[in-house]
């Protein structure tokens, strides 16, 4: 049983680790889709992640156009955060490092799936209430999800004005999340360590 101070510590660690990992992964995904880095929202993400990422890039080069250092940083931050949370939850014991490494990978995949799930959801809602929005955040979401949706759209029949691509994307993401939950259970990942699993 945890006390109030432990719960506050869990909340703070979970929040800061989740947000920072989110920023790093969004930056990685934006680089992958060659998004506009002059966008003010993207500039904020770059400035927030540069202090840890720039030194790491001097050690870890990119591979085939992928910013591997971003993935390593996201994994490392996730690993440390999960280790701290596990230690707080168990009152001082530390999980086996191999388990922790695997759990961190599962957590990163879950975060990427959530990024796309919520990005597509926001775009769908805004297409109904503000279809001509030029907000920098909305433009960033379009750049992020555009390549994924366009690949799905190639396999979709022509429905005229009705675009079911976002619905198919939702279903695919949810199928992936179902499999991820089973993988997490097989890896004995405690549910408190990854939000949404």
C-alpha positions, 0 to 999 in steps of 0.5 A, spaced: 500 500 500 502 506 497 502 513 502 500 520 499 507 522 498 509 516 494 502 517 490 505 524 488 511 522 486 508 516 482 504 522 479 510 527 477 515 521 475 509 518 470 507 525 467 514 528 466 517 521 463 511 520 459 511 528 456 518 528 455 518 521 451 512 523 447 516 530 445 522 525 443 518 520 439 513 526 436 520 529 433 522 522 431 516 521 427 516 528 424 523 527 422 521 521 418 515 524 414 520 530 413 515 535 416 516 543 416 521 544 422 519 552 421 512 550 424 512 554 431 510 547 435 515 543 431 520 549 433 518 548 441 519 540 440 526 541 437 528 546 443 525 542 448 529 535 446 535 539 444 539 539 450 539 531 451 539 530 444 544 534 441 550 531 445 547 524 444 547 525 436 555 526 437 555 519 439 550 515 435 549 517 428 543 516 424 542 510 420 538 510 413 536 517 414 533 515 421 535 519 427 537 513 431 539 517 437 532 520 438 530 513 439 535 511 444 534 517 448 526 516 448 528 508 450 533 511 455 528 516 458 522 511 458 527 505 461 529 510 467 522 512 468 519 505 469 525 503 473 523 509 478 516 508 478 517 500 479 522 502 485 516 506 488 511 501 487 515 496 490 518 500 496 525 499 494 526 493 489 528 494 482 526 489 476 531 485 472 534 489 467 532 485 461 525 485 463 526 493 464 529 493 457 523 489 454 518 493 458 521 500 455 520 498 448 513 496 449 511 502 452 515 506 446 510 502 441 504 504 445 506 511 445 507 511 438 500 508 437 497 513 442 500 519 438 497 516 431 490 514 435 489 521 438 492 525 432 487 522 427 482 523 432 483 530 433 484 531 425 477 528 424 474 532 429 477 538 426 475 536 419 467 537 422 468 543 426 474 547 423 475 544 416 479 550 414 484 551 420 491 553 419 493 553 426 500 550 427 498 544 431 493 542 426 498 543 420 503 539 424 498 533 425 496 533 418 504 532 416 504 527 421 498 523 419 498 524 412 503 519 410 500 513 414 493 515 411 495 516 404 498 509 404 491 506 407 488 510 402 491 506 396 487 500 398 481 503 399 475 503 394 473 510 392 467 512 396 466 519 393 465 524 398 466 519 404 473 518 406 473 511 411 481 512 411 481 514 418 476 509 421 480 503 418 486 507 421 483 507 428 481 499 427 488 498 425 491 501 431 486 498 436 488 491 433 495 493 434 494 495 441 490 488 443 496 484 440 501 489 444 497 488 451 498 480 450 505 481 449 505 486 455 502 480 459 507 475 456 513 479 458 510 480 465 509 488 465 505 491 471 500 495 468 501 501 472 508 502 468 505 503 462 499 508 461 493 505 457 495 498 457 
